[in-house]
Amino acid sequence: MNIEELNQAIAEEFEIEVSAITPDANLKETLELDSLSLLDLVSVVSNVTGCKVKGTDVSHIASFADLYAYIEQCS
């Protein structure tokens, strides 16, 4: 997985600066996620990494580090 590529795709989708995406940053706060935008995030992750995030797993992903770890397990 290329973290820089994923971060760039997330930044473009959510119209934020890539610098706002740090491993310790809270995913929901940084991206201002609601239920619909959460689906956008799942789509971006799937398109960039090929990892399909399960709906039941989303609640356990609090930070970008959690997201990266989840994706690593998918590989």
N, C-alpha and C positions, 0 to 999 in steps of 0.2 A: 504494500500500500504506500502510496506517495502522499504523505500528510500535507505537503505544500499544495499539491493539486486539489486535494479535498477541501482544504481551507479556502483556496481561491474560489472554488465552485460555490461553497457555502456563502462566502462574502458577496459574491455576485448575486446569488439568489435572494439574499436577505438585505442587500444594499447596505452593508456595513464595511468598515475598514478591516483588512486582513489582520492588522495589528491588534484588533479587539479579540481575536481568537487566540487564546492561550490555553494550555492544558488545564489550568486550575479554574478557568472562567466557567461560571454557571451557564449551561447551555440555554435554558429557558429564558433567563434574564438577558443574556447577551444577544440572543436572536429575537427576543420579545415573542416567544412562541405561544400560540393558542392552538386549539385542536386542529384547525385547518392548516396552519403553517407547519405544524408538526408533520403532517403528511408530505408537505413540500420537502422538509428535511430528509425524511425517509426516502423520498424519490431521488434527491440529490446523492445521498449516500449509496443507493443502489446503482445509479447511473455511473458514478465515478469509481466505485470499488467492486461492484458486483455483489455486495453483501446485502441481503434482504433483512431489514430490521423487523423483528416480530413485534406486533402490537403489545403483547404481554411483557416484552423486554424493555419497552420505551420508558416505563416508569422507573427503571433501575439505572438509567443513563442520566446522571445529573450534571456532569462536567464534560468538557471536550476530551479529557483524559479517559473518562469512562467510555466515551464514544469510540476513541481510538482502540482501546482494549477490546471492546465488543467486536469491532471490525477485524482485529487481529485474530480473534477466536473463530471468525467466519471463514478465514482463509484456509 
